[in-house]
Amino acid sequence: MTKPKHLRSATRKPQILNKDIEKRLQQAKEALFISVDPKYTASKAARQYKVPYNTLRNRLKGIQPREKAHEKEMLLSGGEKKAVVDWIRFLGLAGIPICKRTLRPKVKAIMAAKGLTARGSGLDPKRAQAFNYTTVNEYFEDLNQVLTKNSIPWEHVYNMDEKGVQMGGGRKNSQRRYFFSRNDIKMYRQHSDDLQLVTIIDSVCADGTAPITPAFVFPGTKMHKEWMQVDEDIMIATSENGWTDNEIGFQWFKRCFVPQATARREANGTSDKPILLIYNGHASHTTLDWVNLALENNIILLCLPSHTTHRLQPLDVGCFGPLQSAWFNRCDEVLELTGESMDLRNVVKEYWECRKLAFKDTTISQAWRKSGINPFNPSVFTDADFAPSIPSSTKAHLPDSFPSRLP
């Protein structure tokens, strides 16, 4: 049974690596790379340089320290955070310490200078820079040209992407609220900490449906018969870490999307019209195999501009959010009923039910509408949406009231 949060927090201590250990880890890596002795293993290097073996293994695999790996998700960069901490210490020694109330405006000021806001988890600077008027306008011009030139109906327009789910539901809290006795100090509830990842390749159509079956990518090599019993058209794959790759992505396109989308086109009596698939620029989507198969089946591939999927991709804009909430709630229900996290063999069945709850016609249609695609409306994005890109723009951006001529 999973331990309650207040019990786990008392026993789990995060590993903090100082600069000296990081330096020795780098030395151990370099020693392994230049060594010609086949018996000189990572274990020996860890002992020689007095560093944790598992940490060294992770560095050899390219896994960065937690702080570096998630730096883009943080409100402040490493340098900015260090500057804030230095000032906190200095003011504390000076007898004028900072509290949360006085610290918050200072952090907001730093973020405002970068064109970010303090809502949510912040905006990646790359996204802030990429989502600019020029880039977005060019994308919509290309999209409009493809749609009008080929007279593509909305039931032929799709968006695909990958979605990761964890057996414990994920670390983000749901919107549910719970009742406790006002006299009970220890107000906690159990939540699974199982972070085992499964990747799903999924898609939605611009007519408000989700007719193409997804693909599941499980970690390891073991297969369970329960995965095959939900829908015969669902694709099951495995990889070492549960992530997709070029071959798995192409197999979903070949075995799921192409036959099902073309069959649907023929059933609608519009077999002479092309199919449009909108996707992001992930390497597993842009191989020559995809292009050749798409040409053979009269399918047009349209890649979204880099770092703009948070605004332009329907799945990210309005579909994966409700799906994540449904998955989180279901994992919580399983934990309440069984005392265990989601069983790997039940993932396909449970995800399929969550998908039905989340991928409603109204939800999918709203996502396409918010993306400015269906109905076609580039003007859905306002000046406020493009504002974060202004600090990195090469053009002057001035208010409408600014005089066109200066005296």
Secondary structure as the mmCIF struct_conf table of DSSP 4:
data_model
#
loop_
_struct_conf.conf_type_id
_struct_conf.id
_struct_conf.beg_label_comp_id
_struct_conf.beg_label_asym_id
_struct_conf.beg_label_seq_id
_struct_conf.end_label_comp_id
_struct_conf.end_label_asym_id
_struct_conf.end_label_seq_id
HELX_LH_PP_P HELX_LH_PP_P1 THR A 2 PRO A 4
HELX_RH_AL_P HELX_RH_AL_P1 LYS A 5 THR A 11
HELX_RH_AL_P HELX_RH_AL_P2 LYS A 19 ILE A 34
TURN_TY1_P TURN_TY1_P1 PRO A 38 LYS A 39
HELX_RH_AL_P HELX_RH_AL_P3 ALA A 42 TYR A 49
TURN_TY1_P TURN_TY1_P2 LYS A 50 LYS A 50
HELX_RH_AL_P HELX_RH_AL_P4 TYR A 53 LEU A 60
TURN_TY1_P TURN_TY1_P3 LYS A 61 GLY A 62
HELX_LH_PP_P HELX_LH_PP_P2 ILE A 63 PRO A 65
HELX_RH_AL_P HELX_RH_AL_P5 ARG A 66 ALA A 69
TURN_TY1_P TURN_TY1_P4 HIS A 70 HIS A 70
HELX_RH_3T_P HELX_RH_3T_P1 GLU A 71 GLU A 73
BEND BEND1 MET A 74 LEU A 76
HELX_RH_AL_P HELX_RH_AL_P6 GLY A 78 LEU A 93
TURN_TY1_P TURN_TY1_P5 ALA A 94 GLY A 95
HELX_RH_AL_P HELX_RH_AL_P7 LYS A 100 ALA A 113
TURN_TY1_P TURN_TY1_P6 LYS A 114 GLY A 115
BEND BEND2 ALA A 118 ARG A 119
TURN_TY1_P TURN_TY1_P7 GLY A 120 SER A 121
HELX_RH_AL_P HELX_RH_AL_P8 PRO A 125 ALA A 130
BEND BEND3 PHE A 131 PHE A 131
HELX_RH_AL_P HELX_RH_AL_P9 TYR A 133 ASN A 150
TURN_TY1_P TURN_TY1_P8 SER A 151 SER A 151
HELX_RH_3T_P HELX_RH_3T_P2 TRP A 154 HIS A 156
STRN STRN1 VAL A 157 GLN A 166
TURN_TY1_P TURN_TY1_P9 MET A 167 GLY A 168
BEND BEND4 ARG A 171 LYS A 172
BEND BEND5 GLN A 175 GLN A 175
TURN_TY1_P TURN_TY1_P10 ARG A 182 ASN A 183
BEND BEND6 ILE A 185 ILE A 185
STRN STRN2 LEU A 197 CYS A 205
TURN_TY1_P TURN_TY1_P11 ALA A 206 ASP A 207
BEND BEND7 GLY A 208 GLY A 208
BEND BEND8 ILE A 212 ILE A 212
STRN STRN3 ALA A 215 PRO A 219
BEND BEND9 GLY A 220 THR A 221
HELX_RH_3T_P HELX_RH_3T_P3 LYS A 225 GLN A 229
BEND BEND10 VAL A 230 VAL A 230
TURN_TY1_P TURN_TY1_P12 GLU A 232 ASP A 233
STRN STRN4 MET A 235 SER A 239
BEND BEND11 GLU A 240 GLY A 242
HELX_RH_AL_P HELX_RH_AL_P10 ASN A 246 TRP A 252
HELX_RH_PI_P HELX_RH_PI_P1 PHE A 253 PHE A 257
HELX_RH_AL_P HELX_RH_AL_P11 VAL A 258 ALA A 267
TURN_TY1_P TURN_TY1_P13 ASN A 268 GLY A 269
TURN_TY1_P TURN_TY1_P14 SER A 271 ASP A 272
BEND BEND12 LYS A 273 LYS A 273
STRN STRN5 ILE A 275 TYR A 279
HELX_RH_3T_P HELX_RH_3T_P4 ALA A 283 HIS A 285
BEND BEND13 THR A 286 THR A 287
HELX_RH_AL_P HELX_RH_AL_P12 LEU A 288 GLU A 296
TURN_TY1_P TURN_TY1_P15 ASN A 297 ASN A 298
STRN STRN6 ILE A 299 CYS A 303
HELX_LH_PP_P HELX_LH_PP_P3 LEU A 304 PRO A 305
TURN_TY1_P TURN_TY1_P16 SER A 306 HIS A 307
HELX_RH_AL_P HELX_RH_AL_P13 THR A 309 LEU A 312
HELX_RH_AL_P HELX_RH_AL_P14 PRO A 314 PRO A 314
HELX_RH_PI_P HELX_RH_PI_P2 LEU A 315 CYS A 319
HELX_RH_AL_P HELX_RH_AL_P15 PHE A 320 THR A 338
BEND BEND14 GLY A 339 GLU A 340
HELX_LH_PP_P HELX_LH_PP_P4 SER A 341 ASP A 343
HELX_RH_3T_P HELX_RH_3T_P5 LEU A 344 ASN A 346
HELX_RH_AL_P HELX_RH_AL_P16 VAL A 347 ALA A 358
HELX_RH_AL_P HELX_RH_AL_P17 ASP A 361 LYS A 370
TURN_TY1_P TURN_TY1_P17 SER A 371 PHE A 376
HELX_RH_3T_P HELX_RH_3T_P6 PRO A 378 VAL A 380
BEND BEND15 PHE A 381 PHE A 381
HELX_RH_AL_P HELX_RH_AL_P18 ASP A 383 PHE A 386
HELX_RH_3T_P HELX_RH_3T_P7 ALA A 387 SER A 392
BEND BEND16 THR A 394 LYS A 395
TURN_TY1_P TURN_TY1_P18 ASP A 400 SER A 401
BEND BEND17 PHE A 402 PHE A 402
BEND BEND18 SER A 404 ARG A 405
#
